[in-house]
Structures are given as structure tokens and as C-alpha cells.
Amino acid sequence: MTAPDRTMLAAALSVLLGCSTHSTVPTPTTSFAVDTSYGTLSFHGTIDRADRGSDFEYRTHLDVTFHPDRNVNRTPTVDLIGCRFGASIPGNDNGPWRMLHEETLPISVHLTRDGETAHLPDLRFRLSKAIAAQARSVLIGVLEGHLLWPIPVHLQ
């Protein structure tokens, strides 16, 4: 190997080794397909769960469609004000489920017509892996002042 070849090889290796100190390891991500409904709202899109070390990060990418004539949560219009994320376990003696983690982020979505669709804001929620390991249910739902629409997708 000639001196110029050694110099080029050394430069190439230093660039490669230098770049490796700044590279990031891909974050393992699970994507949950959402194509479901609860009463007067149907949901389509994905919810991604990314591994963030001691936490999971859940990211929503959802559209919501209004169906005012359905029986559950029947209402003439929908004014969504929040997106709730929670992890829970069954209560004692068939009592109510006990929340281990609950977080609500504000949203503003107004639906008035049958079949009207809107994109929900892309949101991020974090849940510690310790709580996720205990939880029997991890769910996301949307709410207005007096109604809650769970998005029936198992997020574990």
C-alpha cells in the first residue's frame, strides 16, 4: 500500500468512526392499526408505541368520523375537547377499574354532519414501562364535556 493510499484509508476510517459516535440506534416501534368505532364516532389510522428506555411513548395519527344516528353516545353534534390516555387494572370484587396512570391533552374538534371526518391532532403520551407491565388495559379515548368515546384498540 502506497503512502497516499494509507492516507486516504486513514481519512476514510476517521470519517466512518467519527460518524458512528453521532449515529442513533433506531427506536423499536410497534404500530397499532385503528379501524374501529364506539357509538357515534369511528376512528381510522394508527397509534405508534416507541421504546424510550424506561418509558413507552404513544403517538396518535387518527381521523374521526361522526355518525349521529347510532345509539351509543347519541348526540346531534360533537365538540371534542380532550384526548385521554390511561392505564388501569381491575378493581377488587368486580368493582370499578383502578387507574394506574391517566393523562388528558386538550384538543378542539367540532363535528356536525353525518359522515363528517376530521383529523385529530397528532399527540404524544408517555407511560413508564413499570406501570405498563402492571396494567391490564392501556387505552386512548376522546371526550367532550359529558361524553367519552374510548378507542377500542388494545395498546399493549
Backbone as CSV, one residue per row, in Angstrom:
resi,resn,N_x,N_y,N_z,CA_x,CA_y,CA_z,C_x,C_y,C_z
1,MET,0.860,-1.166,0.000,0.000,0.000,0.000,0.909,1.233,0.000
2,THR,0.588,2.157,-0.880,1.402,3.360,-1.002,1.019,4.360,0.084
3,ALA,1.871,5.330,0.286,1.620,6.360,1.304,0.318,7.119,1.031
4,PRO,0.029,7.531,-0.229,-1.246,8.218,-0.478,-2.448,7.308,-0.205
5,ASP,-2.332,5.990,-0.498,-3.431,5.055,-0.220,-3.677,4.948,1.287
6,ARG,-2.574,4.886,2.058,-2.710,4.818,3.523,-3.375,6.080,4.062
7,THR,-3.004,7.219,3.502,-3.595,8.486,3.941,-5.091,8.498,3.643
8,MET,-5.484,8.071,2.441,-6.909,8.023,2.075,-7.671,7.047,2.963
9,LEU,-7.072,5.880,3.240,-7.711,4.891,4.095,-7.878,5.438,5.508
10,ALA,-6.858,6.070,6.040,-6.934,6.648,7.386,-8.001,7.727,7.444
11,ALA,-8.099,8.561,6.418,-9.118,9.615,6.389,-10.518,9.007,6.327
12,ALA,-10.671,7.991,5.487,-11.986,7.339,5.363,-12.393,6.690,6.677
13,LEU,-11.464,6.015,7.335,-11.767,5.373,8.624,-12.100,6.403,9.692
14,SER,-11.384,7.512,9.710,-11.675,8.516,10.735,-13.055,9.128,10.510
15,VAL,-13.457,9.305,9.246,-14.800,9.810,8.961,-15.846,8.787,9.403
16,LEU,-15.615,7.534,9.043,-16.568,6.486,9.434,-16.657,6.342,10.936
17,LEU,-15.530,6.303,11.616,-15.546,6.155,13.068,-16.120,7.392,13.738
18,GLY,-15.820,8.548,13.208,-16.379,9.781,13.760,-17.888,9.825,13.610
19,CYS,-18.382,9.361,12.465,-19.834,9.346,12.250,-20.525,8.377,13.182
20,SER,-19.867,7.298,13.508,-20.534,6.300,14.348,-20.784,6.822,15.747
21,THR,-20.004,7.778,16.209,-20.246,8.304,17.550,-21.481,9.197,17.566
22,HIS,-21.910,9.691,16.401,-23.074,10.556,16.347,-24.312,9.842,15.821
23,SER,-24.197,8.591,15.450,-25.354,7.883,14.907,-26.302,7.523,16.041
24,THR,-27.555,7.344,15.688,-28.550,6.954,16.668,-29.032,5.552,16.352
25,VAL,-29.303,4.811,17.377,-29.848,3.474,17.207,-31.345,3.626,16.965
26,PRO,-31.909,2.967,15.956,-33.348,3.087,15.718,-34.143,2.681,16.952
27,THR,-35.170,3.452,17.239,-36.032,3.163,18.369,-37.027,2.087,17.964
28,PRO,-37.087,0.974,18.697,-38.086,-0.046,18.366,-39.500,0.539,18.482
29,THR,-40.290,0.379,17.440,-41.637,0.939,17.410,-42.629,-0.145,17.002
30,THR,-43.753,-0.164,17.697,-44.879,-1.023,17.352,-46.005,-0.113,16.882
31,SER,-46.625,-0.445,15.765,-47.722,0.355,15.247,-49.014,-0.437,15.365
32,PHE,-50.009,0.168,15.987,-51.319,-0.463,16.169,-52.283,0.136,15.142
33,ALA,-52.826,-0.709,14.275,-53.802,-0.246,13.284,-55.121,0.050,13.981
34,VAL,-55.728,1.149,13.614,-57.008,1.557,14.196,-58.033,1.644,13.070
35,ASP,-59.053,0.823,13.151,-60.179,0.843,12.228,-61.370,0.313,13.011
36,THR,-61.947,1.170,13.838,-62.943,0.732,14.800,-63.892,1.880,15.115
37,SER,-64.918,1.578,15.862,-65.852,2.632,16.254,-66.365,2.374,17.660
38,TYR,-66.878,3.435,18.241,-67.588,3.357,19.515,-68.751,4.334,19.399
39,GLY,-69.944,3.793,19.322,-71.132,4.632,19.222,-71.093,5.545,18.018
40,THR,-71.245,6.834,18.269,-71.390,7.816,17.199,-70.079,8.247,16.544
41,LEU,-68.936,7.709,16.982,-67.662,8.056,16.368,-66.933,6.807,15.878
42,SER,-66.366,6.908,14.694,-65.473,5.845,14.217,-64.078,6.442,14.050
43,PHE,-63.074,5.582,14.196,-61.678,6.000,14.229,-60.872,5.194,13.222
44,HIS,-59.991,5.883,12.489,-59.154,5.231,11.494,-57.761,5.852,11.550
45,GLY,-56.743,5.011,11.476,-55.366,5.499,11.467,-54.461,4.537,12.201
46,THR,-53.478,5.092,12.903,-52.549,4.268,13.679,-52.223,4.959,14.993
47,ILE,-51.811,4.131,15.935,-51.203,4.603,17.180,-49.873,3.876,17.278
48,ASP,-48.795,4.637,17.348,-47.453,4.069,17.424,-46.973,4.060,18.862
49,ARG,-46.287,2.978,19.228,-45.664,2.894,20.553,-44.157,2.749,20.353
50,ALA,-43.405,3.731,20.841,-41.952,3.724,20.704,-41.306,3.443,22.052
51,ASP,-40.251,2.654,22.026,-39.484,2.334,23.227,-38.538,3.490,23.508
52,ARG,-38.699,4.127,24.657,-37.860,5.260,25.055,-37.098,4.944,26.341
53,GLY,-36.499,3.764,26.400,-35.729,3.391,27.592,-36.646,2.906,28.695
54,SER,-36.835,3.709,29.730,-37.684,3.297,30.854,-39.156,3.610,30.603
55,ASP,-39.472,4.258,29.475,-40.855,4.620,29.138,-41.229,4.098,27.759
56,PHE,-42.544,4.042,27.526,-43.089,3.906,26.183,-43.673,5.265,25.811
57,GLU,-43.526,5.639,24.560,-44.163,6.845,24.053,-45.200,6.420,23.023
58,TYR,-46.438,6.858,23.231,-47.538,6.553,22.315,-47.820,7.803,21.486
59,ARG,-47.877,7.640,20.159,-48.137,8.747,19.244,-49.385,8.426,18.426
60,THR,-50.336,9.347,18.424,-51.593,9.134,17.702,-51.523,9.745,16.308
61,HIS,-52.126,9.052,15.342,-52.283,9.521,13.955,-53.680,9.058,13.524
62,LEU,-54.702,9.810,13.905,-56.070,9.326,13.780,-57.007,10.322,13.111
63,ASP,-57.952,9.763,12.346,-59.094,10.510,11.840,-60.325,10.012,12.577
64,VAL,-61.286,10.904,12.766,-62.531,10.556,13.445,-63.697,10.929,12.526
65,THR,-64.703,10.044,12.459,-65.884,10.276,11.622,-67.126,10.213,12.499
66,PHE,-68.048,11.136,12.249,-69.261,11.289,13.054,-70.438,10.554,12.412
67,HIS,-71.175,9.794,13.257,-72.372,9.047,12.841,-73.469,9.349,13.868
68,PRO,-74.205,10.462,13.730,-75.122,10.911,14.783,-76.292,9.988,15.074
69,ASP,-76.646,9.078,14.169,-77.828,8.238,14.380,-77.541,6.941,15.128
70,ARG,-76.315,6.685,15.485,-76.020,5.462,16.240,-76.522,5.614,17.675
71,ASN,-76.804,4.478,18.326,-77.462,4.509,19.635,-76.556,4.887,20.805
72,VAL,-75.303,4.470,20.792,-74.413,4.743,21.922,-73.801,6.131,21.757
73,ASN,-73.843,6.918,22.834,-73.343,8.300,22.825,-74.032,9.134,21.742
74,ARG,-75.334,8.940,21.630,-76.113,9.680,20.628,-76.116,11.164,21.000
75,THR,-75.757,11.968,20.008,-75.702,13.413,20.190,-75.814,14.075,18.821
76,PRO,-76.450,15.256,18.723,-76.610,15.888,17.411,-75.316,16.503,16.860
77,THR,-74.385,16.875,17.722,-73.079,17.405,17.315,-72.036,16.906,18.314
78,VAL,-70.779,16.984,17.907,-69.684,16.582,18.781,-68.674,17.726,18.859
79,ASP,-68.345,18.124,20.073,-67.317,19.133,20.319,-66.257,18.503,21.214
80,LEU,-65.276,17.852,20.589,-64.239,17.169,21.362,-63.285,18.192,21.971
81,ILE,-63.028,18.029,23.268,-62.167,18.975,23.986,-60.908,18.326,24.549
82,GLY,-60.851,16.990,24.543,-59.686,16.343,25.127,-59.471,14.946,24.585
83,CYS,-58.224,14.500,24.702,-57.858,13.125,24.388,-57.249,12.549,25.657
84,ARG,-57.845,11.477,26.145,-57.433,10.879,27.420,-56.684,9.581,27.164
85,PHE,-55.578,9.433,27.880,-54.728,8.243,27.816,-54.683,7.661,29.217
86,GLY,-54.866,6.349,29.328,-54.862,5.756,30.655,-54.404,4.308,30.670
87,ALA,-53.925,3.909,31.835,-53.548,2.520,32.096,-54.249,2.115,33.380
88,SER,-54.856,0.919,33.388,-55.657,0.526,34.550,-55.573,-0.971,34.811
89,ILE,-56.057,-1.324,36.004,-56.166,-2.719,36.421,-57.575,-2.941,36.964
90,PRO,-58.051,-4.189,36.963,-59.388,-4.449,37.502,-59.457,-4.083,38.982
91,GLY,-60.630,-3.617,39.390,-60.857,-3.309,40.797,-61.093,-4.566,41.607
92,ASN,-61.121,-4.418,42.897,-61.388,-5.548,43.796,-62.863,-5.933,43.754
93,ASP,-63.137,-7.209,43.859,-64.515,-7.716,43.946,-65.428,-7.137,42.871
94,ASN,-64.968,-7.170,41.619,-65.747,-6.677,40.485,-66.096,-5.200,40.584
95,GLY,-65.331,-4.455,41.359,-65.529,-3.012,41.463,-64.983,-2.306,40.235
96,PRO,-65.028,-0.995,40.239,-64.520,-0.248,39.085,-63.018,-0.451,38.905
97,TRP,-62.578,-0.328,37.661,-61.153,-0.463,37.370,-60.389,0.664,38.059
98,ARG,-59.175,0.352,38.494,-58.337,1.327,39.194,-57.311,1.892,38.210
99,MET,-57.275,3.206,38.122,-56.346,3.871,37.210,-54.944,3.882,37.809
100,LEU,-53.977,3.423,37.025,-52.570,3.489,37.422,-51.904,4.729,36.840
101,HIS,-52.422,5.172,35.693,-51.884,6.354,35.012,-53.007,6.968,34.201
102,GLU,-53.105,8.292,34.243,-54.122,8.976,33.454,-53.584,10.344,33.045
103,GLU,-53.783,10.675,31.790,-53.309,11.948,31.256,-54.301,12.401,30.202
104,THR,-54.655,13.677,30.208,-55.557,14.239,29.217,-54.892,15.440,28.565
105,LEU,-54.886,15.442,27.240,-54.352,16.574,26.480,-55.501,17.273,25.761
106,PRO,-55.450,18.599,25.678,-56.548,19.323,25.027,-56.538,19.152,23.516
107,ILE,-57.729,19.075,22.956,-57.925,19.090,21.502,-59.160,19.945,21.237
108,SER,-59.379,20.286,19.991,-60.572,21.033,19.607,-61.029,20.529,18.247
109,VAL,-62.077,19.694,18.257,-62.634,19.132,17.025,-64.146,19.272,17.099
110,HIS,-64.743,19.858,16.062,-66.189,20.084,16.008,-66.758,19.328,14.806
111,LEU,-67.724,18.431,15.063,-68.361,17.634,14.003,-69.870,17.839,14.085
112,THR,-70.501,18.121,12.944,-71.935,18.407,12.948,-72.747,17.565,11.973
113,ARG,-72.099,17.000,10.929,-72.834,16.306,9.873,-72.520,14.814,9.863
114,ASP,-73.499,14.017,9.489,-73.308,12.579,9.339,-72.213,12.314,8.306
115,GLY,-71.239,11.515,8.660,-70.148,11.184,7.761,-69.007,12.191,7.759
116,GLU,-69.154,13.279,8.508,-68.089,14.285,8.560,-66.862,13.695,9.247
117,THR,-65.694,13.913,8.650,-64.433,13.373,9.160,-63.475,14.513,9.449
118,ALA,-62.730,14.380,10.529,-61.693,15.353,10.892,-60.459,14.592,11.364
119,HIS,-59.315,15.213,11.183,-58.066,14.642,11.699,-57.893,15.104,13.137
120,LEU,-57.688,14.156,14.040,-57.376,14.519,15.421,-55.929,15.008,15.463
121,PRO,-55.616,15.953,16.327,-54.220,16.389,16.425,-53.312,15.194,16.750
122,ASP,-52.117,15.195,16.158,-51.130,14.167,16.494,-50.601,14.472,17.889
123,LEU,-50.794,13.525,18.795,-50.438,13.725,20.204,-49.413,12.694,20.647
124,ARG,-48.719,12.998,21.740,-47.742,12.078,22.336,-48.052,11.919,23.818
125,PHE,-48.103,10.655,24.241,-48.301,10.318,25.653,-47.152,9.406,26.080
126,ARG,-46.705,9.544,27.332,-45.643,8.669,27.853,-46.188,7.845,29.011
127,LEU,-45.716,6.590,29.067,-46.115,5.660,30.120,-44.879,4.888,30.549
128,SER,-44.621,4.861,31.851,-43.451,4.115,32.320,-43.658,2.628,32.057
129,LYS,-42.574,1.956,31.738,-42.662,0.514,31.482,-43.091,-0.247,32.731
130,ALA,-42.747,0.260,33.910,-43.162,-0.398,35.152,-44.688,-0.406,35.274
131,ILE,-45.317,0.718,34.960,-46.786,0.776,35.008,-47.378,-0.052,33.870
132,ALA,-46.784,0.018,32.689,-47.287,-0.771,31.556,-47.270,-2.262,31.875
133,ALA,-46.245,-2.712,32.615,-46.152,-4.129,32.965,-47.259,-4.542,33.935
134,GLN,-47.713,-3.634,34.778,-48.788,-3.928,35.738,-50.174,-3.842,35.106
135,ALA,-50.324,-2.968,34.126,-51.641,-2.639,33.576,-52.257,-3.818,32.831
136,ARG,-53.562,-3.964,32.984,-54.323,-4.921,32.188,-54.953,-4.247,30.984
137,SER,-55.041,-2.912,31.034,-55.630,-2.157,29.935,-54.862,-0.852,29.750
138,VAL,-54.486,-0.572,28.508,-53.917,0.723,28.126,-54.784,1.219,26.980
139,LEU,-55.466,2.349,27.209,-56.445,2.847,26.235,-56.304,4.335,25.990
140,ILE,-56.801,4.745,24.840,-56.933,6.155,24.495,-58.393,6.393,24.153
141,GLY,-58.898,7.545,24.524,-60.262,7.925,24.183,-60.354,9.422,23.991
142,VAL,-61.454,9.859,23.378,-61.698,11.285,23.199,-62.924,11.672,24.001
143,LEU,-62.984,12.943,24.399,-64.100,13.361,25.235,-64.540,14.771,24.914
144,GLU,-65.824,14.990,25.216,-66.339,16.349,25.282,-66.781,16.521,26.725
145,GLY,-67.432,17.563,27.074,-67.753,17.825,28.471,-68.390,16.683,29.237
146,HIS,-69.331,15.951,28.628,-70.081,14.931,29.363,-70.031,13.539,28.735
147,LEU,-69.415,13.371,27.575,-69.336,12.064,26.927,-67.881,11.663,26.681
148,LEU,-67.623,10.361,26.769,-66.303,9.803,26.481,-66.470,8.714,25.433
149,TRP,-65.603,8.735,24.408,-65.576,7.706,23.388,-64.235,6.982,23.493
150,PRO,-64.205,5.790,24.098,-62.950,5.033,24.086,-62.650,4.565,22.667
151,ILE,-61.381,4.503,22.350,-60.961,3.955,21.061,-60.578,2.508,21.333
152,PRO,-61.471,1.561,20.993,-61.299,0.176,21.419,-60.178,-0.565,20.664
153,VAL,-58.933,-0.233,21.018,-57.744,-0.901,20.465,-56.851,-1.248,21.638
154,HIS,-56.428,-2.500,21.700,-55.556,-2.981,22.774,-54.131,-2.489,22.505
155,LEU,-53.612,-1.619,23.369,-52.322,-0.951,23.134,-51.168,-1.537,23.947
156,GLN,-51.194,-2.836,24.218,-50.094,-3.431,24.985,-49.309,-4.397,24.160
